[in-house]
Amino acid sequence: MGAQVSKQVGRRKSIRTEKKVLTEMKQSNGSEFPGSDYHPSDRKNWMSGLNPEKVQINQIVWPGARVLDIRVQEDRRVCHGILVTYSVDVVIEDVKKFLSETQSEVIILEIRTEFGHDDPPYFDNYLEDRLGEYLIPQDDRVFGKKISELLPKRVICVWKPRKSPQPKDGGLLWSARHLKDNWIDTDLPSTKFESNIKHLGEQQPVTARKFFYRVENTVTPQADNPILCVKPVTDRIHPYARVFISQCFSRGIADRLQIFSTDFIDKDFVDACAGLTNARAEGKV
């Protein structure tokens, strides 16, 4: 018992120290970057507001919100670990409703079979049937195209089965090789921040890639930590999203940032991603 208490005291000290590192970085280096003062008047239609005839797909900085990470189990219900909820039909219908209410917003829909589960039968056929009219076919040339050139197709659907065959090149669904990341499982904010910087720096610029790369502005509750609620843990790093983008510029890797996600998305996070996208489209980056 004493050893466990000592471990938790040490963990809390580490967390305080790492939060201080990020706070001091923000105070000393700031959180401004080209486009940081941009605030879309309509966040539901922020891609439309940036002019779809001007913005290329590889210029977009996609906020997790426009990139949905959905896990499913054998019966097509959405799940995450031991948590099981509703049918994936609910997600698909919400996506289609959003698409019907907007004109030029492009979504990346990542659907994967949760670890420890079998793939839902014929799930590729299901996705193609339900989303067919919106699906952007897999094609490496998509990255260099403008949004307007893809319309009215507006969903890049990445299907990641565990055992079933991966989607074939040229089909309506995109395979796992088209959406990559480096997941760092930690609840220490500065450790996650610097790991994200390191792995992003190892990527090619967005103009040279034929896949999407995701950076996650999140930290993860640990099993041996009594604080298991996601929100207070996420708040350790959530306020430093703009600092991260600013640091990408300072360290010369801003041209690699593409998908930037976080838990508990808010308007400031969307504004930051939209601002950098706008700066790229305007040739300011």
Buried (B, 14 or more C-beta within 10 A) or exposed (E): EEEEEEEBEEBEEBBEEBBEBBBEBBEEEBBEBBBBEBBBEEBEBBBBBBBBEEBBBBBBBBBBBBBBBBBBBBEBBBBEEEEEEEEBEEBBEEBBEBBEEBEBBBBBBBBBBBEEBEBBEEBBEBBBEBBEEBBBBBBEEBBEBBBEBBBEBBBBBBBBBEEBEBBEEEBBBBBBEBBBBBEBEBBBBBBBBBBBBEBBEEBEEBEEBBBBBBBBBBBBBBEEBEBEEBEEBBBBBBBBBBBBBBBBBBEEBBBBBBBBBBBEBEEEBBBBBBBBBBBBBBEEB
